[in-house]
Amino acid sequence: MSYDSLLIDTCIVRRYAEGAQDAYGIPVKTWANYLIDEPCRLRITGGREIKVGAEVVLSNHRLYLNDIDITERDRVVIGTVTYEVLLVSDRQDATGNHHKEVDLIEVS
């Protein structure tokens, strides 16, 4: 069984993009689709404490992806649910980077 066959879901990776300005001239925070229909696998975890800045956040979802460009500033959409990326971990094999494990928190 190959790793790719375990990625049974698809997701959209969204990246922050400055959009139009509001009435006060401040850029509106918008998220643009960056990667579409990426193979992935979402798993509910028992909870993991992750330090984000000065806060400690409890992540209870982990996403498995191929070795793609994803950062802690991105968001992921699976179905109709949006998740914020808290931590990206590179996993390696004998030849280099193999896949990414991403800790998430649900935002909507």
N, CA, C and O atoms as CSV, one atom per row, in Angstrom:
chain,resi,resn,atom,element,x,y,z
A,1,MET,N,N,0.847,-1.164,0.000
A,1,MET,CA,C,0.000,0.000,0.000
A,1,MET,C,C,0.901,1.238,0.000
A,1,MET,O,O,1.797,1.357,0.836
A,2,SER,N,N,0.666,2.140,-0.921
A,2,SER,CA,C,1.485,3.346,-1.019
A,2,SER,C,C,0.903,4.464,-0.149
A,2,SER,O,O,-0.266,4.434,0.234
A,3,TYR,N,N,1.742,5.434,0.146
A,3,TYR,CA,C,1.309,6.582,0.948
A,3,TYR,C,C,0.179,7.328,0.247
A,3,TYR,O,O,-0.792,7.731,0.887
A,4,ASP,N,N,0.301,7.511,-1.061
A,4,ASP,CA,C,-0.720,8.244,-1.813
A,4,ASP,C,C,-2.095,7.597,-1.717
A,4,ASP,O,O,-3.106,8.299,-1.748
A,5,SER,N,N,-2.153,6.277,-1.601
A,5,SER,CA,C,-3.448,5.601,-1.507
A,5,SER,C,C,-4.126,5.858,-0.159
A,5,SER,O,O,-5.329,5.635,-0.023
A,6,LEU,N,N,-3.372,6.323,0.835
A,6,LEU,CA,C,-3.954,6.642,2.147
A,6,LEU,C,C,-4.591,8.026,2.180
A,6,LEU,O,O,-5.376,8.322,3.080
A,7,LEU,N,N,-4.264,8.871,1.216
A,7,LEU,CA,C,-4.806,10.236,1.166
A,7,LEU,C,C,-6.168,10.198,0.494
A,7,LEU,O,O,-6.281,10.384,-0.718
A,8,ILE,N,N,-7.205,9.955,1.299
A,8,ILE,CA,C,-8.543,9.681,0.770
A,8,ILE,C,C,-9.422,10.922,0.658
A,8,ILE,O,O,-10.515,10.848,0.095
A,9,ASP,N,N,-8.972,12.056,1.179
A,9,ASP,CA,C,-9.736,13.301,1.115
A,9,ASP,C,C,-9.069,14.258,0.136
A,9,ASP,O,O,-7.955,14.014,-0.329
A,10,THR,N,N,-9.760,15.343,-0.169
A,10,THR,CA,C,-9.150,16.435,-0.921
A,10,THR,C,C,-9.388,17.718,-0.159
A,10,THR,O,O,-10.394,17.866,0.536
A,11,CYS,N,N,-8.447,18.656,-0.294
A,11,CYS,CA,C,-8.574,19.915,0.429
A,11,CYS,C,C,-8.117,21.073,-0.442
A,11,CYS,O,O,-7.468,20.900,-1.474
A,12,ILE,N,N,-8.479,22.245,0.013
A,12,ILE,CA,C,-8.059,23.489,-0.630
A,12,ILE,C,C,-7.188,24.227,0.376
A,12,ILE,O,O,-7.584,24.419,1.525
A,13,VAL,N,N,-6.002,24.640,-0.060
A,13,VAL,CA,C,-5.129,25.453,0.777
A,13,VAL,C,C,-5.361,26.901,0.380
A,13,VAL,O,O,-5.250,27.259,-0.792
A,14,ARG,N,N,-5.687,27.734,1.370
A,14,ARG,CA,C,-5.964,29.143,1.111
A,14,ARG,C,C,-4.869,29.978,1.748
A,14,ARG,O,O,-4.412,29.682,2.852
A,15,ARG,N,N,-4.448,31.023,1.045
A,15,ARG,CA,C,-3.379,31.900,1.503
A,15,ARG,C,C,-3.917,33.316,1.623
A,15,ARG,O,O,-4.738,33.760,0.821
A,16,TYR,N,N,-3.429,34.023,2.655
A,16,TYR,CA,C,-3.845,35.405,2.895
A,16,TYR,C,C,-3.480,36.278,1.703
A,16,TYR,O,O,-2.375,36.189,1.168
A,17,ALA,N,N,-4.414,37.113,1.298
A,17,ALA,CA,C,-4.172,38.057,0.208
A,17,ALA,C,C,-4.819,39.383,0.578
A,17,ALA,O,O,-5.974,39.425,1.002
A,18,GLU,N,N,-4.072,40.453,0.416
A,18,GLU,CA,C,-4.661,41.756,0.701
A,18,GLU,C,C,-5.643,42.097,-0.396
A,18,GLU,O,O,-5.332,42.013,-1.584
A,19,GLY,N,N,-6.826,42.482,0.021
A,19,GLY,CA,C,-7.879,42.789,-0.942
A,19,GLY,C,C,-8.165,44.273,-0.976
A,19,GLY,O,O,-7.275,45.096,-0.764
A,20,ALA,N,N,-9.391,44.601,-1.240
A,20,ALA,CA,C,-9.815,45.993,-1.287
A,20,ALA,C,C,-9.729,46.611,0.106
A,20,ALA,O,O,-9.582,45.904,1.103
A,21,GLN,N,N,-9.820,47.900,0.158
A,21,GLN,CA,C,-9.758,48.604,1.434
A,21,GLN,C,C,-11.166,48.887,1.952
A,21,GLN,O,O,-12.106,49.084,1.183
A,22,ASP,N,N,-11.279,48.901,3.281
A,22,ASP,CA,C,-12.576,49.223,3.873
A,22,ASP,C,C,-12.762,50.740,3.901
A,22,ASP,O,O,-11.946,51.474,3.344
A,23,ALA,N,N,-13.830,51.213,4.546
A,23,ALA,CA,C,-14.160,52.638,4.583
A,23,ALA,C,C,-13.072,53.472,5.266
A,23,ALA,O,O,-13.010,54.683,5.053
A,24,TYR,N,N,-12.224,52.856,6.071
A,24,TYR,CA,C,-11.160,53.566,6.777
A,24,TYR,C,C,-9.807,53.444,6.084
A,24,TYR,O,O,-8.799,53.921,6.605
A,25,GLY,N,N,-9.777,52.815,4.923
A,25,GLY,CA,C,-8.537,52.677,4.177
A,25,GLY,C,C,-7.660,51.521,4.614
A,25,GLY,O,O,-6.503,51.431,4.202
A,26,ILE,N,N,-8.196,50.632,5.448
A,26,ILE,CA,C,-7.443,49.472,5.928
A,26,ILE,C,C,-7.745,48.294,5.007
A,26,ILE,O,O,-8.907,48.041,4.690
A,27,PRO,N,N,-6.695,47.561,4.569
A,27,PRO,CA,C,-6.948,46.406,3.693
A,27,PRO,C,C,-7.837,45.366,4.373
A,27,PRO,O,O,-7.643,45.035,5.542
A,28,VAL,N,N,-8.804,44.864,3.629
A,28,VAL,CA,C,-9.710,43.840,4.127
A,28,VAL,C,C,-8.992,42.501,4.069
A,28,VAL,O,O,-8.366,42.172,3.061
A,29,LYS,N,N,-9.080,41.729,5.147
A,29,LYS,CA,C,-8.417,40.437,5.201
A,29,LYS,C,C,-9.208,39.433,4.363
A,29,LYS,O,O,-10.352,39.106,4.682
A,30,THR,N,N,-8.590,38.957,3.301
A,30,THR,CA,C,-9.236,37.976,2.441
A,30,THR,C,C,-8.317,36.771,2.270
A,30,THR,O,O,-7.102,36.864,2.448
A,31,TRP,N,N,-8.913,35.663,1.929
A,31,TRP,CA,C,-8.173,34.423,1.716
A,31,TRP,C,C,-8.440,33.957,0.303
A,31,TRP,O,O,-9.592,33.776,-0.090
A,32,ALA,N,N,-7.369,33.761,-0.471
A,32,ALA,CA,C,-7.487,33.307,-1.858
A,32,ALA,C,C,-7.058,31.846,-1.957
A,32,ALA,O,O,-6.137,31.412,-1.265
A,33,ASN,N,N,-7.728,31.098,-2.817
A,33,ASN,CA,C,-7.344,29.704,-3.046
A,33,ASN,C,C,-5.934,29.669,-3.614
A,33,ASN,O,O,-5.629,30.351,-4.592
A,34,TYR,N,N,-5.079,28.866,-2.990
A,34,TYR,CA,C,-3.685,28.747,-3.401
A,34,TYR,C,C,-3.436,27.396,-4.073
A,34,TYR,O,O,-2.888,27.341,-5.174
A,35,LEU,N,N,-3.831,26.325,-3.421
A,35,LEU,CA,C,-3.742,24.979,-3.984
A,35,LEU,C,C,-5.130,24.352,-3.918
A,35,LEU,O,O,-5.769,24.371,-2.866
A,36,ILE,N,N,-5.595,23.802,-5.022
A,36,ILE,CA,C,-6.959,23.276,-5.096
A,36,ILE,C,C,-6.910,21.763,-5.312
A,36,ILE,O,O,-6.076,21.256,-6.063
A,37,ASP,N,N,-7.809,21.059,-4.647
A,37,ASP,CA,C,-7.957,19.600,-4.778
A,37,ASP,C,C,-6.666,18.839,-4.470
A,37,ASP,O,O,-6.282,17.921,-5.195
A,38,GLU,N,N,-6.010,19.237,-3.386
A,38,GLU,CA,C,-4.816,18.523,-2.941
A,38,GLU,C,C,-5.233,17.243,-2.225
A,38,GLU,O,O,-6.112,17.291,-1.363
A,39,PRO,N,N,-4.635,16.110,-2.551
A,39,PRO,CA,C,-4.925,14.877,-1.815
A,39,PRO,C,C,-4.460,15.021,-0.367
A,39,PRO,O,O,-3.361,15.511,-0.110
A,40,CYS,N,N,-5.293,14.598,0.570
A,40,CYS,CA,C,-4.959,14.740,1.982
A,40,CYS,C,C,-5.731,13.702,2.795
A,40,CYS,O,O,-6.551,12.956,2.261
A,41,ARG,N,N,-5.453,13.675,4.080
A,41,ARG,CA,C,-6.211,12.828,4.995
A,41,ARG,C,C,-6.326,13.565,6.319
A,41,ARG,O,O,-5.314,13.931,6.917
A,42,LEU,N,N,-7.552,13.786,6.780
A,42,LEU,CA,C,-7.817,14.475,8.030
A,42,LEU,C,C,-8.084,13.450,9.119
A,42,LEU,O,O,-8.844,12.501,8.926
A,43,ARG,N,N,-7.448,13.654,10.268
A,43,ARG,CA,C,-7.629,12.747,11.390
A,43,ARG,C,C,-7.894,13.554,12.646
A,43,ARG,O,O,-7.214,14.546,12.906
A,44,ILE,N,N,-8.870,13.138,13.417
A,44,ILE,CA,C,-9.139,13.776,14.708
A,44,ILE,C,C,-8.173,13.178,15.721
A,44,ILE,O,O,-8.039,11.959,15.828
A,45,THR,N,N,-7.500,14.059,16.465
A,45,THR,CA,C,-6.521,13.603,17.448
A,45,THR,C,C,-7.055,13.858,18.849
A,45,THR,O,O,-8.087,14.507,19.022
A,46,GLY,N,N,-6.361,13.353,19.828
A,46,GLY,CA,C,-6.765,13.529,21.219
A,46,GLY,C,C,-6.504,14.919,21.755
A,46,GLY,O,O,-6.901,15.230,22.877
A,47,GLY,N,N,-5.851,15.753,20.985
A,47,GLY,CA,C,-5.537,17.108,21.414
A,47,GLY,C,C,-4.053,17.252,21.675
A,47,GLY,O,O,-3.428,16.401,22.308
A,48,ARG,N,N,-3.511,18.325,21.185
A,48,ARG,CA,C,-2.085,18.605,21.358
A,48,ARG,C,C,-1.925,20.092,21.601
A,48,ARG,O,O,-2.465,20.914,20.861
A,49,GLU,N,N,-1.178,20.436,22.646
A,49,GLU,CA,C,-0.938,21.843,22.944
A,49,GLU,C,C,0.165,22.372,22.048
A,49,GLU,O,O,1.245,21.788,21.962
A,50,ILE,N,N,-0.118,23.497,21.374
A,50,ILE,CA,C,0.841,24.115,20.464
A,50,ILE,C,C,0.957,25.582,20.838
A,50,ILE,O,O,-0.049,26.275,20.986
A,51,LYS,N,N,2.182,26.048,20.990
A,51,LYS,CA,C,2.412,27.450,21.327
A,51,LYS,C,C,2.384,28.280,20.054
A,51,LYS,O,O,3.172,28.058,19.135
A,52,VAL,N,N,1.465,29.243,20.012
A,52,VAL,CA,C,1.326,30.147,18.882
A,52,VAL,C,C,1.527,31.552,19.426
A,52,VAL,O,O,0.636,32.112,20.064
A,53,GLY,N,N,2.696,32.117,19.172
A,53,GLY,CA,C,3.018,33.411,19.765
A,53,GLY,C,C,3.097,33.277,21.270
A,53,GLY,O,O,3.863,32.460,21.781
A,54,ALA,N,N,2.310,34.075,21.994
A,54,ALA,CA,C,2.295,34.004,23.454
A,54,ALA,C,C,1.188,33.089,23.966
A,54,ALA,O,O,1.082,32.871,25.173
A,55,GLU,N,N,0.370,32.553,23.077
A,55,GLU,CA,C,-0.749,31.696,23.461
A,55,GLU,C,C,-0.409,30.217,23.326
A,55,GLU,O,O,0.468,29.832,22.553
A,56,VAL,N,N,-1.107,29.414,24.081
A,56,VAL,CA,C,-1.066,27.968,23.903
A,56,VAL,C,C,-2.439,27.547,23.387
A,56,VAL,O,O,-3.455,27.794,24.036
A,57,VAL,N,N,-2.461,26.911,22.221
A,57,VAL,CA,C,-3.706,26.535,21.553
A,57,VAL,C,C,-3.793,25.018,21.511
A,57,VAL,O,O,-2.788,24.334,21.317
A,58,LEU,N,N,-4.986,24.505,21.691
A,58,LEU,CA,C,-5.206,23.058,21.651
A,58,LEU,C,C,-5.646,22.650,20.249
A,58,LEU,O,O,-6.730,23.015,19.793
A,59,SER,N,N,-4.792,21.894,19.579
A,59,SER,CA,C,-5.104,21.384,18.248
A,59,SER,C,C,-5.712,19.997,18.390
A,59,SER,O,O,-5.168,19.150,19.099
A,60,ASN,N,N,-6.828,19.759,17.725
A,60,ASN,CA,C,-7.428,18.425,17.807
A,60,ASN,C,C,-7.675,17.805,16.430
A,60,ASN,O,O,-8.445,16.853,16.304
A,61,HIS,N,N,-7.021,18.346,15.403
A,61,HIS,CA,C,-7.080,17.770,14.058
A,61,HIS,C,C,-5.669,17.727,13.488
A,61,HIS,O,O,-4.883,18.655,13.680
A,62,ARG,N,N,-5.357,16.648,12.787
A,62,ARG,CA,C,-4.073,16.549,12.089
A,62,ARG,C,C,-4.368,16.193,10.645
A,62,ARG,O,O,-5.195,15.330,10.352
A,63,LEU,N,N,-3.672,16.880,9.751
A,63,LEU,CA,C,-3.840,16.692,8.315
A,63,LEU,C,C,-2.548,16.142,7.738
A,63,LEU,O,O,-1.461,16.643,8.027
A,64,TYR,N,N,-2.675,15.110,6.922
A,64,TYR,CA,C,-1.529,14.505,6.248
A,64,TYR,C,C,-1.575,14.903,4.783
A,64,TYR,O,O,-2.604,14.754,4.125
A,65,LEU,N,N,-0.456,15.411,4.273
A,65,LEU,CA,C,-0.364,15.895,2.894
A,65,LEU,C,C,0.929,15.415,2.254
A,65,LEU,O,O,1.864,15.014,2.946
A,66,ASN,N,N,0.972,15.460,0.934
A,66,ASN,CA,C,2.239,15.257,0.246
A,66,ASN,C,C,3.158,16.423,0.585
A,66,ASN,O,O,2.748,17.345,1.291
A,67,ASP,N,N,4.375,16.396,0.102
A,67,ASP,CA,C,5.339,17.461,0.369
A,67,ASP,C,C,5.008,18.675,-0.498
A,67,ASP,O,O,5.573,18.854,-1.577
A,68,ILE,N,N,4.076,19.512,-0.007
A,68,ILE,CA,C,3.616,20.690,-0.748
A,68,ILE,C,C,4.008,21.951,0.008
A,68,ILE,O,O,4.488,21.883,1.139
A,69,ASP,N,N,3.799,23.103,-0.626
A,69,ASP,CA,C,4.094,24.398,-0.019
A,69,ASP,C,C,2.906,24.818,0.844
A,69,ASP,O,O,1.890,25.284,0.329
A,70,ILE,N,N,3.042,24.650,2.162
A,70,ILE,CA,C,2.021,25.068,3.116
A,70,ILE,C,C,2.743,25.624,4.332
A,70,ILE,O,O,3.761,25.078,4.756
A,71,THR,N,N,2.219,26.714,4.899
A,71,THR,CA,C,2.871,27.357,6.036
A,71,THR,C,C,1.871,27.572,7.165
A,71,THR,O,O,0.674,27.326,7.020
A,72,GLU,N,N,2.401,28.038,8.295
A,72,GLU,CA,C,1.558,28.321,9.454
A,72,GLU,C,C,0.666,29.545,9.245
A,72,GLU,O,O,-0.159,29.851,10.106
A,73,ARG,N,N,0.812,30.234,8.147
A,73,ARG,CA,C,-0.031,31.401,7.855
A,73,ARG,C,C,-1.209,31.064,6.955
A,73,ARG,O,O,-1.999,31.945,6.616
A,74,ASP,N,N,-1.340,29.798,6.562
A,74,ASP,CA,C,-2.379,29.387,5.625
A,74,ASP,C,C,-3.618,28.865,6.356
A,74,ASP,O,O,-3.626,28.675,7.572
A,75,ARG,N,N,-4.651,28.648,5.564
A,75,ARG,CA,C,-5.864,27.978,6.021
A,75,ARG,C,C,-6.150,26.817,5.080
A,75,ARG,O,O,-5.702,26.803,3.933
A,76,VAL,N,N,-6.906,25.842,5.586
A,76,VAL,CA,C,-7.255,24.662,4.794
A,76,VAL,C,C,-8.765,24.491,4.846
A,76,VAL,O,O,-9.374,24.610,5.910
A,77,VAL,N,N,-9.366,24.213,3.698
A,77,VAL,CA,C,-10.807,23.962,3.612
A,77,VAL,C,C,-11.002,22.509,3.181
A,77,VAL,O,O,-10.489,22.067,2.154
A,78,ILE,N,N,-11.762,21.784,4.002
A,78,ILE,CA,C,-12.112,20.406,3.672
A,78,ILE,C,C,-13.631,20.326,3.748
A,78,ILE,O,O,-14.221,20.511,4.813
A,79,GLY,N,N,-14.253,20.050,2.614
A,79,GLY,CA,C,-15.715,20.075,2.557
A,79,GLY,C,C,-16.188,21.509,2.762
A,79,GLY,O,O,-15.871,22.398,1.971
A,80,THR,N,N,-16.948,21.723,3.831
A,80,THR,CA,C,-17.440,23.074,4.133
A,80,THR,C,C,-16.787,23.652,5.384
A,80,THR,O,O,-17.180,24.723,5.848
A,81,VAL,N,N,-15.806,22.965,5.927
A,81,VAL,CA,C,-15.175,23.385,7.181
A,81,VAL,C,C,-13.810,24.004,6.891
A,81,VAL,O,O,-13.022,23.464,6.114
A,82,THR,N,N,-13.542,25.151,7.527
A,82,THR,CA,C,-12.270,25.841,7.374
A,82,THR,C,C,-11.436,25.645,8.636
A,82,THR,O,O,-11.942,25.763,9.752
A,83,TYR,N,N,-10.159,25.345,8.446
A,83,TYR,CA,C,-9.221,25.134,9.548
A,83,TYR,C,C,-8.057,26.104,9.408
A,83,TYR,O,O,-7.643,26.443,8.300
A,84,GLU,N,N,-7.540,26.543,10.542
A,84,GLU,CA,C,-6.342,27.368,10.556
A,84,GLU,C,C,-5.140,26.475,10.818
A,84,GLU,O,O,-5.186,25.599,11.682
A,85,VAL,N,N,-4.075,26.694,10.078
A,85,VAL,CA,C,-2.851,25.908,10.244
A,85,VAL,C,C,-2.084,26.437,11.458
A,85,VAL,O,O,-1.738,27.617,11.520
A,86,LEU,N,N,-1.823,25.549,12.417
A,86,LEU,CA,C,-1.073,25.928,13.609
A,86,LEU,C,C,0.393,25.538,13.519
A,86,LEU,O,O,1.265,26.303,13.932
A,87,LEU,N,N,0.672,24.357,12.982
A,87,LEU,CA,C,2.036,23.848,12.936
A,87,LEU,C,C,2.199,22.915,11.739
A,87,LEU,O,O,1.356,22.051,11.500
A,88,VAL,N,N,3.281,23.093,10.992
A,88,VAL,CA,C,3.603,22.228,9.862
A,88,VAL,C,C,4.870,21.461,10.204
A,88,VAL,O,O,5.895,22.062,10.525
A,89,SER,N,N,4.803,20.132,10.137
A,89,SER,CA,C,5.959,19.279,10.421
A,89,SER,C,C,6.343,18.513,9.163
A,89,SER,O,O,5.515,17.829,8.560
A,90,ASP,N,N,7.619,18.638,8.771
A,90,ASP,CA,C,8.132,17.871,7.632
A,90,ASP,C,C,8.504,16.484,8.107
A,90,ASP,O,O,9.141,16.332,9.149
A,91,ARG,N,N,8.118,15.482,7.364
A,91,ARG,CA,C,8.508,14.099,7.651
A,91,ARG,C,C,9.383,13.624,6.513
A,91,ARG,O,O,9.095,13.890,5.347
A,92,GLN,N,N,10.450,12.921,6.847
A,92,GLN,CA,C,11.433,12.526,5.848
A,92,GLN,C,C,11.579,11.019,5.779
A,92,GLN,O,O,11.269,10.292,6.722
A,93,ASP,N,N,12.067,10.576,4.620
A,93,ASP,CA,C,12.481,9.190,4.461
A,93,ASP,C,C,13.946,9.207,4.042
A,93,ASP,O,O,14.609,10.233,4.196
A,94,ALA,N,N,14.456,8.131,3.531
A,94,ALA,CA,C,15.876,8.042,3.189
A,94,ALA,C,C,16.282,8.975,2.050
A,94,ALA,O,O,17.465,9.283,1.906
A,95,THR,N,N,15.336,9.427,1.246
A,95,THR,CA,C,15.670,10.262,0.094
A,95,THR,C,C,15.398,11.741,0.308
A,95,THR,O,O,15.739,12.546,-0.559
A,96,GLY,N,N,14.800,12.133,1.420
A,96,GLY,CA,C,14.495,13.543,1.674
A,96,GLY,C,C,13.090,13.712,2.215
A,96,GLY,O,O,12.527,12.791,2.806
A,97,ASN,N,N,12.525,14.899,2.010
A,97,ASN,CA,C,11.176,15.163,2.500
A,97,ASN,C,C,10.182,14.212,1.854
A,97,ASN,O,O,10.184,14.025,0.637
A,98,HIS,N,N,9.333,13.612,2.679
A,98,HIS,CA,C,8.373,12.624,2.189
A,98,HIS,C,C,6.956,13.183,2.192
A,98,HIS,O,O,6.260,13.134,1.178
A,99,HIS,N,N,6.528,13.720,3.347
A,99,HIS,CA,C,5.189,14.282,3.454
A,99,HIS,C,C,5.153,15.305,4.579
A,99,HIS,O,O,6.147,15.508,5.276
A,100,LYS,N,N,4.003,15.949,4.754
A,100,LYS,CA,C,3.822,16.940,5.814
A,100,LYS,C,C,2.692,16.493,6.723
A,100,LYS,O,O,1.692,15.935,6.270
A,101,GLU,N,N,2.867,16.745,8.011
A,101,GLU,CA,C,1.818,16.567,9.001
A,101,GLU,C,C,1.494,17.952,9.540
A,101,GLU,O,O,2.380,18.667,10.009
A,102,VAL,N,N,0.225,18.326,9.470
A,102,VAL,CA,C,-0.192,19.687,9.777
A,102,VAL,C,C,-1.199,19.645,10.906
A,102,VAL,O,O,-2.225,18.973,10.802
A,103,ASP,N,N,-0.911,20.366,11.998
A,103,ASP,CA,C,-1.854,20.471,13.104
A,103,ASP,C,C,-2.778,21.650,12.832
A,103,ASP,O,O,-2.338,22.736,12.453
A,104,LEU,N,N,-4.083,21.406,13.038
A,104,LEU,CA,C,-5.116,22.381,12.672
A,104,LEU,C,C,-6.040,22.697,13.845
A,104,LEU,O,O,-6.133,21.946,14.816
A,105,ILE,N,N,-6.722,23.844,13.718
A,105,ILE,CA,C,-7.827,24.189,14.611
A,105,ILE,C,C,-8.966,24.697,13.729
A,105,ILE,O,O,-8.750,25.444,12.775
A,106,GLU,N,N,-10.165,24.279,14.067
A,106,GLU,CA,C,-11.335,24.655,13.268
A,106,GLU,C,C,-11.692,26.113,13.511
A,106,GLU,O,O,-11.749,26.558,14.657
A,107,VAL,N,N,-11.938,26.871,12.417
A,107,VAL,CA,C,-12.326,28.271,12.552
A,107,VAL,C,C,-13.754,28.520,12.092
A,107,VAL,O,O,-14.327,29.557,12.428
A,108,SER,N,N,-14.344,27.608,11.338
A,108,SER,CA,C,-15.759,27.761,10.962
A,108,SER,C,C,-16.336,26.441,10.536
A,108,SER,O,O,-17.514,26.368,10.184
